[in-house]
């Protein structure tokens, strides 16, 4: 590695560390623009979802965007949860995870933080997959106090089922799912049905990326999973990975399931950073609005009801 490259890397790392220290300092409180639910008196729960943060030690601009996004999310007056739908870090490295989880813990944008694993969190097809998976489980416990026995898991918030799925094989672009995960999911869906509870499913990959290739890892196909989610009345399947800017095309149906495709929230090249969604759950409907958490503005024309 050339000396000039090392100097640039160290400079970027220094800026990232200083940003982290600033976030930890009580002298720099969150500065997000406040926002409220449309009908707070009738609200069951509300949560924000962002995706593809890609924290990287030599990318201080993306890390600064993460700081601003978290502060923007925290400004929600009725928010109960935040979901991060994978690729939270770039390479699965310990230092990257330290920056991501410490940022979430420092800002503490909501009482509940659901961290979904994506391909980059597990090394993007390279590295020791099982070690990275164990690190993910350990980080959730160490930084967020969230003990999850597996990297697919669920929690119930105000009677609403929040289900996080995961790809079970190291890859860059494939959603692989074992029969064991599908069986687990069906059990959770049965539990939610018995409770007459709303169901939301989160995954890094879109549903259409799942295919049955006949291996021990991929024993499930997209039609089978779609049919199961539809059978139990899943409200939304929310994912990232594609890095498309958010517009009307990101709200679509796939194999009978209403889906939302989220952009890279810290994007610094193709479009402006900051966009995610706020989901409001009511007795008779679900309202989804796109919000630029950095600017503190709702995005015109992107409001949907289910």
N, C-alpha and C positions, 0 to 999 in steps of 0.2 A: 504494500500500500504506500503510495506517495506521501511525503511529508505534508504537502498542501491538503490532501484529502483528510489526513489525520487531524490537522488543525481545524478544518471545517467541521468535522465530526465532533471534536471536543468543544468547539464554540457552540454548536447546536445543543449538545448535551448540557452544557452550562446554562444556556437560556432556559431549557426545559426544567432543569432542577430549580432555578430561581423562580420560575412560574409556579412550580409545586410549593416551594417555601412560602410564596406570597399567598397561595390558597390556604395554607395552614395557619397563616397569621391572623389573629383576631382583629388586626388593624385594617384588614381588607374584607369586609363583609360582602355577601352576595349582592349583586347590583342588577338582577333581572327585573324586567318590567312586569308588574303584577297582572294577573288575568284570573277570571272566574269562570265557573260552569255557566251554561245558559240558564239552567233552572236549578240552582243550588238547593232549594228546599225540597226538591223531588229526587235528588241525586242518590243513587245507590252506591256507586263508586266511580272514581275517575282516575285514569292513568295515562302517562305519557309513554311513547315508544320512539326510540331512535336506534339507528343501526350503523354498522361499519365505521366505527370510530378510528380504528387503525392507529392506536398509539404507537409511536416509534421514537426511539431515543434520539435520533438525529433529525426529527421533524418538529421543531418547536412551534411552528405555526399551527399545525394540526392539534397539538396539545393545548395551545392557547385557545383554539376554537372549542375544544372539549370543555375547558374551564368556563367559557362564556355560555356554552350550551347548558351545562349543569346549573349554572346560576339562573339562566332563563327558565329552566324547568322548575326549579325550586320556588320561583315566584308564583306558581299556581296556588291559589288560596284553597282550592277544594281537592287537591291532588293527594291520592293515597299511595300510588305506586309508580315506579319507572321500570320499563323493560328495555334492555339493551340486547338487540337481536343478533349478536355475533360479530366476529371480526373486531373485537374490542381492542386487540393489539395486533401488531403486524406479523410478528414471527414467533409468538409464544414464549419470548424470552422473560427471564425473571425480572429484569429491570423494567421492561415494558409493563409487565403485570403490576409491579410496584407502583408505577406512575398511574396506571388506570384505576386500580382499586383504591389507592390513597386519595386520588382526586374525588372519586365517588364518596368515600368516607368523609373527606374533609368538607365537601359542600353539603352532603347528605340531602339530596334533592327531594326525597320522600321517605316515608316510614318504611316502605317495602321496595327493595331493589332486586329485580330478577335479571340475572346475568345468563344469557344464552351463549353456548360455545359455537363458534364458527370455524371454518377451515383454517384461517390464519391463527386463531387461538391455539390450534393444535399443530402448528408448524407448516401449514399450507402444503401438505403432502410430503414434507421432509422432517427429519428428526425422529426422536423417540416418542411415538404417538401415546403409548401407555403412560410414560412419565409425564407428558404434557397434560394428559387427562387427569392424572392424580394431582398435579399442581393446580389445575383449575378447581378441583374439589377443595383442596387445602386453602386456596386463596379466598374462596367464598366464606369459609369458616373463619380464617384469620382476620380478614379485613371487614367483612360484613356481618360476622356472627351468624352466618346462615349455614347450618349443617345440612348438606344434601348428600344422600347416600349414593346417588347416581347422577350422571350429567343429564339425564332426562328426569324431570321432577315436576311437581305442581305444588301450589299453595292456594288457599281459599282466602279471599279478601272481601269482607263485607258480604259474604254469601256468593261471591263470584269466583268461578274456577279459572285459575290462570295456569295453563299447562305449557311447559317448555319441552320441546322435542330436540333431538340431536342426531347428527349423522354419526354412525358408529364405525367408520373406517377412515383412515387418513387419505385425504384426496384434496384436489383443488376445486373440483367442479361437480361432484356427485353427492347426492343425498342417499345414503345407504342406511337401511333400517332392518333390524332383525325381527323375527317373529316374537321374540321375548319383549321387545319394546312395544310392539303392536298389542300384545296380550296385556301388558301393563296399562297401556293407554285405554284399552276397552274397559278394563276394570275401573279406571278413574272416571271414564265417561258414564259408566253405569252408576257410580256413586253420585255424580252430578245430576243425572236424570232422576234418581230417587229423591234428591233434594230439590228438584225443580229449579236448578240453578243455571244462570247464564254461563256459557263456556267460551273461553278465548284460548286459541292455540298459537304459540310462538315458535318459530324455527328460523335458522339462518337462511336456509335454502327455500326457494319456491317449491310448491307441491309438485309441479311438473318435472322437477329434477330427480324425483324418486323413480327408480325403475328396478324391477326384479331381474337381476342378472344370474340368478341361480346359485349364488355363493352363500356361505353361511352368514355373511353380513347382510346381504340384500335378499331377504326372503319375502319382501312385501313390495307391491307395485303401487303406483300413484292412484290407479282406479280403485284399488282395494282400500287404501287409506282415505281417499276422497269419499267413498261410499260410507265408511265408518263414521267419519266426521259429520256427514250429512244426516245419517240415520239418527244421531244423537243431538242434532240441532245446534251444532257449533255456530256461534255468532260470527266469528272472524278467524281467519288464518293469516297471521301477520309475519312477514319475512323481510330480509334484506338481500345482500349478496350481489345484486345486479348492478348497483350504482347508478341507476337511472335517476335523473332529476324528477321530482314529483309533479305529475300532472294528472289529468283525468284517466289516462291509460293505466295508471298504477292502482286503480280501483277496479277489480275485475273478478270474474268467476272462473274457477278451475276445478274440473271434476265435481261440479255441483256445490262447491264451497266458495263463499265470499272471501276474497283475498285482498290484501293490501301489500304492495311492494314499496319498501322504504328506500330512500337514497342514502348515500354516504354523508352522514351528518357533518363531518369535518372536511368535506371536499374543498380543495383549494385550487383546482385547475379547470374543470369542465363547467362548474356552476358555483354559485355562492354557498358557503357553508351555513348550517343552522336549522335546516328543515327537518321536522319530525311530525308526529301526530299527537293529538290529545283525544282520548276516547272517554265519553261520558255515558254511563250505563244508567238507564231509567227503567221504570216498571214495564213500559210498553215499547220502548225503542232504545236504540244505541245511536249516539251522535258522534261522528268523527270529524274533527277539524284539523287542517294542516296549519302548523304554527312555525314561524321562523323564530327559534328560541334566542338567537343572537340579537336580532333587531327588535324582538318583543312585539311581533305583529302577526295577526292571522293572515293567511294567504288567501286572497280573494278568489272566489269561485270553487274552492276545494272544501266543501262541507257536504257530508253524506250522512244519511240516516238509514238504519237497518231495522 
